[in-house]
Amino acid sequence: MKTILLILIGNRKESAVRVQQVLTAWGCNIKTRLGIHDGVLENCSDTGLLILELVGKVEDNREIARKVSLIKGVSSQLVELNLDKEGESQPL
């Protein structure tokens, strides 16, 4: 099973610091982190997308998603991906 946490951050300049505090507290559960935002330099966007691959206990990962989603201007979605015996993904 792979556990992915998608985090959409609006108003990055204000929300990103609080998101980072939550992620730092749960840093040992984060295997992979990818941050994406539109624009660069003078055209830097104020929204961002984080994609995290999480490890550890399911209940801990759900708590990370819950805590992040409590931050104003932030939305999160926890995705659990499984493969069945024939290689097809299974719905939650």
ABEGO torsion letter per residue (X at the ends): XBBBBBBBBBGAAAAAAAAAAAAAAAAAABABBBBBBBEBEAABBABBBBBBBBBEBAAAAAAAAAAAAABBGBBBBBBBBBBBAAGBBBBX
